[in-house]
Structure formats: C-alpha cells, structure tokens
Amino acid sequence: MKDLDLPEPISAYFDADRHDGHAVARCFTKNGFVLDEGKTHSGAAAIEAWKNEATAKYAYTAKPHTLEVQGDRYIVTSQVSGNFPGSPLDLRYSFVLERGKIASLEMV
C-alpha cells in the first residue's frame, strides 16, 4: 500500500478511528455530521455514540489507499477488513473540511 498525503483533519480521523468515539468526535466541527448506512449523526455526542456503536458491533480496520479531490470533497477509498459479511471491502469516505476540522463525512 502506498503512503497517502491526506489532509491533516482526514489523517487525524483515521488515527482516531483506531481508538474510540470521543477521539473521532473531536475531529469534527461543532455542527459536523456523519451519514452512514442511511442515518445522519449530527454533533459531537451523536458522532461519539455512532463510533462507539460501530466498534461494539464490528471489529474492523480501515487502510486508506486512494485519495481523490472533487470540488470541496475529499474522497478517500479504504480497504476495510473485519468481522462483517463481505470483508474485506473497499469503502469510500467523502469528507468536507471546514477550518481544519471535518464538517461532514459520508460513507458509501
């Protein structure tokens, strides 16, 4: 896997993702949100709960391997491996950044 030159907020997100919900929530703006599996999780408490629930449900690792910039969006494709059907798979993370933090994250 090649090393990616990810923007700092995105790099911080993938580092935090290996830890806990609190670490992940700190990567987002005050009004930041995550759209995952058709549900929107807005604000620090909801993002923290989303991450903690995902961690409790699945043991997984995400290894980013591709970065595309499309307008104001940073699309990171990661190989996600874990204890879920279809593992491993490529998952696309669509980030919008704002003032050094993540304003939105959509997972496809």
N, CA, C and O atoms as a GROMACS GRO file, in nm:
protein
  432
    1MET      N    1   0.085  -0.119   0.000
    1MET     CA    2   0.000   0.000   0.000
    1MET      C    3   0.089   0.124   0.000
    1MET      O    4   0.185   0.132   0.076
    2LYS      N    5   0.056   0.220  -0.085
    2LYS     CA    6   0.134   0.342  -0.089
    2LYS      C    7   0.090   0.438   0.022
    2LYS      O    8  -0.023   0.433   0.069
    3ASP      N    9   0.184   0.524   0.062
    3ASP     CA   10   0.151   0.626   0.161
    3ASP      C   11   0.074   0.738   0.093
    3ASP      O   12   0.110   0.781  -0.016
    4LEU      N   13  -0.032   0.785   0.157
    4LEU     CA   14  -0.112   0.895   0.103
    4LEU      C   15  -0.080   1.022   0.178
    4LEU      O   16  -0.052   1.020   0.297
    5ASP      N   17  -0.084   1.132   0.107
    5ASP     CA   18  -0.066   1.263   0.169
    5ASP      C   19  -0.206   1.318   0.199
    5ASP      O   20  -0.256   1.405   0.128
    6LEU      N   21  -0.266   1.266   0.306
    6LEU     CA   22  -0.402   1.307   0.342
    6LEU      C   23  -0.400   1.442   0.412
    6LEU      O   24  -0.306   1.470   0.487
    7PRO      N   25  -0.501   1.527   0.390
    7PRO     CA   26  -0.512   1.650   0.468
    7PRO      C   27  -0.517   1.615   0.617
    7PRO      O   28  -0.570   1.511   0.655
    8GLU      N   29  -0.461   1.700   0.700
    8GLU     CA   30  -0.447   1.672   0.843
    8GLU      C   31  -0.578   1.629   0.911
    8GLU      O   32  -0.576   1.532   0.986
    9PRO      N   33  -0.692   1.695   0.888
    9PRO     CA   34  -0.815   1.651   0.956
    9PRO      C   35  -0.855   1.508   0.918
    9PRO      O   36  -0.910   1.435   1.001
   10ILE      N   37  -0.828   1.469   0.794
   10ILE     CA   38  -0.863   1.334   0.749
   10ILE      C   39  -0.766   1.232   0.808
   10ILE      O   40  -0.807   1.125   0.852
   11SER      N   41  -0.639   1.265   0.808
   11SER     CA   42  -0.539   1.179   0.871
   11SER      C   43  -0.573   1.159   1.019
   11SER      O   44  -0.564   1.048   1.071
   12ALA      N   45  -0.610   1.268   1.086
   12ALA     CA   46  -0.647   1.261   1.228
   12ALA      C   47  -0.769   1.170   1.247
   12ALA      O   48  -0.776   1.096   1.345
   13TYR      N   49  -0.865   1.176   1.155
   13TYR     CA   50  -0.983   1.090   1.164
   13TYR      C   51  -0.944   0.942   1.159
   13TYR      O   52  -0.988   0.864   1.243
   14PHE      N   53  -0.861   0.904   1.062
   14PHE     CA   54  -0.823   0.763   1.051
   14PHE      C   55  -0.741   0.717   1.171
   14PHE      O   56  -0.751   0.601   1.212
   15ASP      N   57  -0.660   0.806   1.228
   15ASP     CA   58  -0.588   0.774   1.352
   15ASP      C   59  -0.688   0.754   1.466
   15ASP      O   60  -0.679   0.657   1.541
   16ALA      N   61  -0.782   0.846   1.480
   16ALA     CA   62  -0.881   0.840   1.588
   16ALA      C   63  -0.971   0.718   1.574
   16ALA      O   64  -1.015   0.661   1.673
   17ASP      N   65  -0.999   0.678   1.450
   17ASP     CA   66  -1.087   0.564   1.424
   17ASP      C   67  -1.032   0.435   1.486
   17ASP      O   68  -1.109   0.342   1.512
   18ARG      N   69  -0.903   0.429   1.509
   18ARG     CA   70  -0.844   0.312   1.574
   18ARG      C   71  -0.863   0.315   1.726
   18ARG      O   72  -0.826   0.219   1.795
   19HIS      N   73  -0.920   0.422   1.778
   19HIS     CA   74  -0.934   0.439   1.923
   19HIS      C   75  -1.080   0.432   1.964
   19HIS      O   76  -1.137   0.323   1.973
   20ASP      N   77  -1.142   0.546   1.991
   20ASP     CA   78  -1.278   0.544   2.044
   20ASP      C   79  -1.361   0.659   1.989
   20ASP      O   80  -1.312   0.743   1.913
   21GLY      N   81  -1.487   0.659   2.027
   21GLY     CA   82  -1.581   0.758   1.978
   21GLY      C   83  -1.545   0.900   2.016
   21GLY      O   84  -1.565   0.992   1.937
   22HIS      N   85  -1.491   0.918   2.135
   22HIS     CA   86  -1.453   1.052   2.179
   22HIS      C   87  -1.344   1.108   2.088
   22HIS      O   88  -1.350   1.224   2.047
   23ALA      N   89  -1.244   1.025   2.057
   23ALA     CA   90  -1.135   1.069   1.970
   23ALA      C   91  -1.188   1.104   1.831
   23ALA      O   92  -1.146   1.204   1.772
   24VAL      N   93  -1.280   1.024   1.779
   24VAL     CA   94  -1.338   1.051   1.647
   24VAL      C   95  -1.419   1.181   1.649
   24VAL      O   96  -1.405   1.264   1.559
   25ALA      N   97  -1.502   1.199   1.750
   25ALA     CA   98  -1.587   1.318   1.757
   25ALA      C   99  -1.505   1.447   1.761
   25ALA      O  100  -1.549   1.549   1.709
   26ARG      N  101  -1.387   1.443   1.821
   26ARG     CA  102  -1.301   1.563   1.828
   26ARG      C  103  -1.252   1.606   1.691
   26ARG      O  104  -1.204   1.719   1.677
   27CYS      N  105  -1.261   1.522   1.590
   27CYS     CA  106  -1.215   1.555   1.455
   27CYS      C  107  -1.315   1.643   1.379
   27CYS      O  108  -1.281   1.696   1.274
   28PHE      N  109  -1.436   1.658   1.431
   28PHE     CA  110  -1.545   1.725   1.360
   28PHE      C  111  -1.569   1.867   1.413
   28PHE      O  112  -1.538   1.899   1.528
   29THR      N  113  -1.625   1.950   1.325
   29THR     CA  114  -1.670   2.084   1.366
   29THR      C  115  -1.787   2.069   1.464
   29THR      O  116  -1.843   1.961   1.480
   30LYS      N  117  -1.821   2.178   1.528
   30LYS     CA  118  -1.932   2.178   1.625
   30LYS      C  119  -2.061   2.126   1.562
   30LYS      O  120  -2.136   2.052   1.625
   31ASN      N  121  -2.086   2.164   1.437
   31ASN     CA  122  -2.208   2.122   1.368
   31ASN      C  123  -2.181   2.008   1.268
   31ASN      O  124  -2.262   1.983   1.179
   32GLY      N  125  -2.070   1.940   1.284
   32GLY     CA  126  -2.033   1.833   1.193
   32GLY      C  127  -2.131   1.717   1.200
   32GLY      O  128  -2.202   1.698   1.298
   33PHE      N  129  -2.132   1.639   1.091
   33PHE     CA  130  -2.221   1.522   1.089
   33PHE      C  131  -2.161   1.410   1.007
   33PHE      O  132  -2.074   1.430   0.922
   34VAL      N  133  -2.211   1.289   1.035
   34VAL     CA  134  -2.173   1.168   0.963
   34VAL      C  135  -2.300   1.109   0.903
   34VAL      O  136  -2.402   1.099   0.971
   35LEU      N  137  -2.293   1.069   0.776
   35LEU     CA  138  -2.402   0.996   0.711
   35LEU      C  139  -2.349   0.856   0.684
   35LEU      O  140  -2.258   0.838   0.604
   36ASP      N  141  -2.407   0.757   0.752
   36ASP     CA  142  -2.361   0.618   0.739
   36ASP      C  143  -2.481   0.526   0.746
   36ASP      O  144  -2.567   0.541   0.832
   37GLU      N  145  -2.488   0.432   0.654
   37GLU     CA  146  -2.596   0.334   0.646
   37GLU      C  147  -2.734   0.402   0.647
   37GLU      O  148  -2.828   0.354   0.710
   38GLY      N  149  -2.744   0.516   0.576
   38GLY     CA  150  -2.871   0.586   0.562
   38GLY      C  151  -2.913   0.668   0.682
   38GLY      O  152  -3.024   0.723   0.683
   39LYS      N  153  -2.828   0.678   0.784
   39LYS     CA  154  -2.861   0.756   0.904
   39LYS      C  155  -2.762   0.869   0.921
   39LYS      O  156  -2.643   0.854   0.894
   40THR      N  157  -2.814   0.985   0.966
   40THR     CA  158  -2.730   1.101   0.990
   40THR      C  159  -2.707   1.114   1.140
   40THR      O  160  -2.800   1.105   1.221
   41HIS      N  161  -2.581   1.137   1.176
   41HIS     CA  162  -2.540   1.153   1.316
   41HIS      C  163  -2.478   1.292   1.327
   41HIS      O  164  -2.367   1.315   1.278
   42SER      N  165  -2.550   1.385   1.391
   42SER     CA  166  -2.509   1.525   1.396
   42SER      C  167  -2.462   1.565   1.535
   42SER      O  168  -2.525   1.532   1.635
   43GLY      N  169  -2.349   1.637   1.540
   43GLY     CA  170  -2.295   1.686   1.666
   43GLY      C  171  -2.206   1.584   1.734
   43GLY      O  172  -2.210   1.465   1.704
   44ALA      N  173  -2.125   1.634   1.827
   44ALA     CA  174  -2.023   1.551   1.892
   44ALA      C  175  -2.081   1.430   1.964
   44ALA      O  176  -2.027   1.319   1.951
   45ALA      N  177  -2.188   1.448   2.040
   45ALA     CA  178  -2.244   1.335   2.116
   45ALA      C  179  -2.295   1.225   2.023
   45ALA      O  180  -2.274   1.107   2.050
   46ALA      N  181  -2.363   1.263   1.916
   46ALA     CA  182  -2.417   1.164   1.822
   46ALA      C  183  -2.305   1.094   1.745
   46ALA      O  184  -2.313   0.974   1.720
   47ILE      N  185  -2.201   1.169   1.709
   47ILE     CA  186  -2.088   1.109   1.637
   47ILE      C  187  -2.014   1.012   1.730
   47ILE      O  188  -1.976   0.903   1.688
   48GLU      N  189  -1.995   1.051   1.853
   48GLU     CA  190  -1.929   0.963   1.950
   48GLU      C  191  -2.010   0.834   1.969
   48GLU      O  192  -1.954   0.725   1.971
   49ALA      N  193  -2.141   0.847   1.983
   49ALA     CA  194  -2.227   0.730   2.001
   49ALA      C  195  -2.224   0.641   1.877
   49ALA      O  196  -2.219   0.518   1.889
   50TRP      N  197  -2.226   0.701   1.758
   50TRP     CA  198  -2.219   0.625   1.633
   50TRP      C  199  -2.091   0.542   1.628
   50TRP      O  200  -2.095   0.423   1.598
   51LYS      N  201  -1.978   0.606   1.656
   51LYS     CA  202  -1.849   0.534   1.652
   51LYS      C  203  -1.845   0.424   1.757
   51LYS      O  204  -1.801   0.312   1.727
   52ASN      N  205  -1.889   0.452   1.879
   52ASN     CA  206  -1.886   0.351   1.985
   52ASN      C  207  -1.975   0.232   1.950
   52ASN      O  208  -1.940   0.117   1.978
   53GLU      N  209  -2.090   0.259   1.888
   53GLU     CA  210  -2.180   0.151   1.846
   53GLU      C  211  -2.117   0.066   1.736
   53GLU      O  212  -2.124  -0.057   1.740
   54ALA      N  213  -2.054   0.132   1.640
   54ALA     CA  214  -1.989   0.058   1.531
   54ALA      C  215  -1.875  -0.029   1.585
   54ALA      O  216  -1.857  -0.142   1.541
   55THR      N  217  -1.800   0.024   1.680
   55THR     CA  218  -1.690  -0.051   1.740
   55THR      C  219  -1.741  -0.171   1.819
   55THR      O  220  -1.679  -0.277   1.817
   56ALA      N  221  -1.853  -0.154   1.888
   56ALA     CA  222  -1.911  -0.264   1.965
   56ALA      C  223  -1.966  -0.373   1.873
   56ALA      O  224  -1.961  -0.492   1.906
   57LYS      N  225  -2.017  -0.331   1.758
   57LYS     CA  226  -2.080  -0.425   1.665
   57LYS      C  227  -1.977  -0.497   1.577
   57LYS      O  228  -1.992  -0.616   1.550
   58TYR      N  229  -1.875  -0.425   1.533
   58TYR     CA  230  -1.777  -0.480   1.440
   58TYR      C  231  -1.635  -0.453   1.489
   58TYR      O  232  -1.605  -0.343   1.537
   59ALA      N  233  -1.549  -0.552   1.476
   59ALA     CA  234  -1.405  -0.529   1.491
   59ALA      C  235  -1.353  -0.509   1.349
   59ALA      O  236  -1.367  -0.598   1.265
   60TYR      N  237  -1.294  -0.394   1.321
   60TYR     CA  238  -1.251  -0.366   1.184
   60TYR      C  239  -1.128  -0.277   1.183
   60TYR      O  240  -1.096  -0.210   1.282
   61THR      N  241  -1.060  -0.277   1.071
   61THR     CA  242  -0.952  -0.184   1.044
   61THR      C  243  -0.976  -0.123   0.907
   61THR      O  244  -1.028  -0.188   0.817
   62ALA      N  245  -0.939   0.004   0.894
   62ALA     CA  246  -0.952   0.075   0.766
   62ALA      C  247  -0.814   0.121   0.722
   62ALA      O  248  -0.742   0.187   0.797
   63LYS      N  249  -0.778   0.084   0.599
   63LYS     CA  250  -0.648   0.121   0.543
   63LYS      C  251  -0.670   0.205   0.418
   63LYS      O  252  -0.696   0.150   0.310
   64PRO      N  253  -0.660   0.338   0.430
   64PRO     CA  254  -0.678   0.425   0.314
   64PRO      C  255  -0.574   0.395   0.206
   64PRO      O  256  -0.456   0.377   0.235
   65HIS      N  257  -0.621   0.390   0.079
   65HIS     CA  258  -0.526   0.364  -0.030
   65HIS      C  259  -0.541   0.459  -0.148
   65HIS      O  260  -0.452   0.462  -0.234
   66THR      N  261  -0.650   0.535  -0.156
   66THR     CA  262  -0.669   0.626  -0.269
   66THR      C  263  -0.733   0.756  -0.220
   66THR      O  264  -0.823   0.754  -0.137
   67LEU      N  265  -0.685   0.868  -0.274
   67LEU     CA  266  -0.742   0.999  -0.243
   67LEU      C  267  -0.776   1.068  -0.374
   67LEU      O  268  -0.692   1.078  -0.464
   68GLU      N  269  -0.900   1.118  -0.384
   68GLU     CA  270  -0.944   1.199  -0.498
   68GLU      C  271  -1.001   1.329  -0.442
   68GLU      O  272  -1.063   1.329  -0.336
   69VAL      N  273  -0.980   1.438  -0.512
   69VAL     CA  274  -1.041   1.566  -0.475
   69VAL      C  275  -1.143   1.600  -0.582
   69VAL      O  276  -1.111   1.607  -0.700
   70GLN      N  277  -1.269   1.621  -0.538
   70GLN     CA  278  -1.378   1.656  -0.628
   70GLN      C  279  -1.444   1.783  -0.574
   70GLN      O  280  -1.532   1.775  -0.489
   71GLY      N  281  -1.402   1.897  -0.624
   71GLY     CA  282  -1.454   2.024  -0.572
   71GLY      C  283  -1.410   2.042  -0.428
   71GLY      O  284  -1.291   2.041  -0.398
   72ASP      N  285  -1.507   2.058  -0.339
   72ASP     CA  286  -1.474   2.075  -0.197
   72ASP      C  287  -1.473   1.943  -0.120
   72ASP      O  288  -1.459   1.942   0.002
   73ARG      N  289  -1.487   1.832  -0.191
   73ARG     CA  290  -1.490   1.699  -0.129
   73ARG      C  291  -1.359   1.625  -0.148
   73ARG      O  292  -1.297   1.628  -0.255
   74TYR      N  293  -1.319   1.558  -0.042
   74TYR     CA  294  -1.204   1.468  -0.046
   74TYR      C  295  -1.260   1.327  -0.035
   74TYR      O  296  -1.321   1.292   0.065
   75ILE      N  297  -1.239   1.247  -0.138
   75ILE     CA  298  -1.291   1.110  -0.141
   75ILE      C  299  -1.173   1.017  -0.112
   75ILE      O  300  -1.077   1.010  -0.189
   76VAL      N  301  -1.182   0.946   0.000
   76VAL     CA  302  -1.078   0.852   0.039
   76VAL      C  303  -1.136   0.712   0.029
   76VAL      O  304  -1.238   0.681   0.090
   77THR      N  305  -1.070   0.627  -0.048
   77THR     CA  306  -1.110   0.487  -0.057
   77THR      C  307  -1.018   0.408   0.034
   77THR      O  308  -0.896   0.420   0.028
   78SER      N  309  -1.079   0.327   0.121
   78SER     CA  310  -1.005   0.247   0.218
   78SER      C  311  -1.046   0.101   0.207
   78SER      O  312  -1.162   0.069   0.178
   79GLN      N  313  -0.949   0.015   0.229
   79GLN     CA  314  -0.983  -0.126   0.242
   79GLN      C  315  -1.022  -0.148   0.388
   79GLN      O  316  -0.944  -0.122   0.479
   80VAL      N  317  -1.145  -0.195   0.408
   80VAL     CA  318  -1.196  -0.218   0.543
   80VAL      C  319  -1.208  -0.369   0.562
   80VAL      O  320  -1.273  -0.438   0.484
   81SER      N  321  -1.142  -0.416   0.666
   81SER     CA  322  -1.141  -0.559   0.698
   81SER      C  323  -1.193  -0.578   0.840
   81SER      O  324  -1.163  -0.498   0.929
   82GLY      N  325  -1.270  -0.684   0.859
   82GLY     CA  326  -1.320  -0.709   0.994
   82GLY      C  327  -1.414  -0.826   0.998
   82GLY      O  328  -1.418  -0.910   0.907
   83ASN      N  329  -1.491  -0.832   1.106
   83ASN     CA  330  -1.584  -0.943   1.128
   83ASN      C  331  -1.724  -0.907   1.078
   83ASN      O  332  -1.820  -0.908   1.156
   84PHE      N  333  -1.736  -0.877   0.951
   84PHE     CA  334  -1.865  -0.844   0.892
   84PHE      C  335  -1.874  -0.913   0.756
   84PHE      O  336  -1.772  -0.944   0.695
   85PRO      N  337  -1.996  -0.937   0.708
   85PRO     CA  338  -2.014  -1.004   0.578
   85PRO      C  339  -1.947  -0.925   0.466
   85PRO      O  340  -1.959  -0.803   0.459
   86GLY      N  341  -1.878  -0.996   0.378
   86GLY     CA  342  -1.815  -0.933   0.263
   86GLY      C  343  -1.675  -0.881   0.288
   86GLY      O  344  -1.613  -0.825   0.198
   87SER      N  345  -1.624  -0.899   0.409
   87SER     CA  346  -1.490  -0.849   0.442
   87SER      C  347  -1.384  -0.927   0.366
   87SER      O  348  -1.396  -1.049   0.352
   88PRO      N  349  -1.281  -0.860   0.319
   88PRO     CA  350  -1.261  -0.715   0.317
   88PRO      C  351  -1.334  -0.651   0.200
   88PRO      O  352  -1.367  -0.718   0.102
   89LEU      N  353  -1.357  -0.521   0.211
   89LEU     CA  354  -1.420  -0.447   0.102
   89LEU      C  355  -1.364  -0.307   0.097
   89LEU      O  356  -1.306  -0.258   0.194
   90ASP      N  357  -1.381  -0.243  -0.017
   90ASP     CA  358  -1.341  -0.103  -0.031
   90ASP      C  359  -1.460  -0.015   0.006
   90ASP      O  360  -1.570  -0.034  -0.044
   91LEU      N  361  -1.435   0.080   0.093
   91LEU     CA  362  -1.536   0.175   0.139
   91LEU      C  363  -1.488   0.314   0.104
   91LEU      O  364  -1.372   0.348   0.125
   92ARG      N  365  -1.580   0.395   0.049
   92ARG     CA  366  -1.546   0.533   0.014
   92ARG      C  367  -1.595   0.627   0.123
   92ARG      O  368  -1.711   0.623   0.165
   93TYR      N  369  -1.504   0.711   0.167
   93TYR     CA  370  -1.532   0.812   0.268
   93TYR      C  371  -1.529   0.946   0.197
   93TYR      O  372  -1.427   0.983   0.138
   94SER      N  373  -1.639   1.021   0.201
   94SER     CA  374  -1.646   1.152   0.136
   94SER      C  375  -1.644   1.259   0.245
   94SER      O  376  -1.741   1.276   0.319
   95PHE      N  377  -1.534   1.332   0.253
   95PHE     CA  378  -1.514   1.434   0.356
   95PHE      C  379  -1.532   1.574   0.299
   95PHE      O  380  -1.491   1.601   0.186
   96VAL      N  381  -1.594   1.662   0.376
   96VAL     CA  382  -1.591   1.805   0.351
   96VAL      C  383  -1.526   1.867   0.473
   96VAL      O  384  -1.565   1.840   0.587
   97LEU      N  385  -1.425   1.951   0.449
   97LEU     CA  386  -1.349   2.012   0.559
   97LEU      C  387  -1.388   2.158   0.577
   97LEU      O  388  -1.433   2.226   0.484
   98GLU      N  389  -1.370   2.204   0.700
   98GLU     CA  390  -1.401   2.343   0.733
   98GLU      C  391  -1.313   2.387   0.849
   98GLU      O  392  -1.319   2.330   0.958
   99ARG      N  393  -1.231   2.488   0.825
   99ARG     CA  394  -1.144   2.545   0.928
   99ARG      C  395  -1.065   2.439   1.007
   99ARG      O  396  -1.061   2.443   1.130
  100GLY      N  397  -1.002   2.347   0.935
  100GLY     CA  398  -0.916   2.249   0.998
  100GLY      C  399  -0.985   2.132   1.068
  100GLY      O  400  -0.922   2.058   1.142
  101LYS      N  401  -1.114   2.118   1.043
  101LYS     CA  402  -1.191   2.006   1.101
  101LYS      C  403  -1.279   1.947   0.991
  101LYS      O  404  -1.288   1.999   0.880
  102ILE      N  405  -1.344   1.837   1.026
  102ILE     CA  406  -1.436   1.773   0.933
  102ILE      C  407  -1.576   1.830   0.954
  102ILE      O  408  -1.630   1.824   1.064
  103ALA      N  409  -1.634   1.885   0.847
  103ALA     CA  410  -1.771   1.938   0.854
  103ALA      C  411  -1.871   1.828   0.826
  103ALA      O  412  -1.978   1.824   0.887
  104SER      N  413  -1.836   1.736   0.733
  104SER     CA  414  -1.925   1.624   0.704
  104SER      C  415  -1.844   1.505   0.655
  104SER      O  416  -1.737   1.519   0.595
  105LEU      N  417  -1.900   1.389   0.682
  105LEU     CA  418  -1.844   1.263   0.635
  105LEU      C  419  -1.959   1.176   0.589
  105LEU      O  420  -2.053   1.149   0.664
  106GLU      N  421  -1.952   1.133   0.464
  106GLU     CA  422  -2.050   1.039   0.411
  106GLU      C  423  -1.976   0.912   0.374
  106GLU      O  424  -1.875   0.916   0.304
  107MET      N  425  -2.027   0.799   0.422
  107MET     CA  426  -1.964   0.671   0.395
  107MET      C  427  -2.050   0.593   0.296
  107MET      O  428  -2.170   0.576   0.316
  108VAL      N  429  -1.984   0.546   0.187
  108VAL     CA  430  -2.054   0.476   0.080
  108VAL      C  431  -1.990   0.340   0.060
  108VAL      O  432  -2.034   0.264  -0.026
   0.00000   0.00000   0.00000
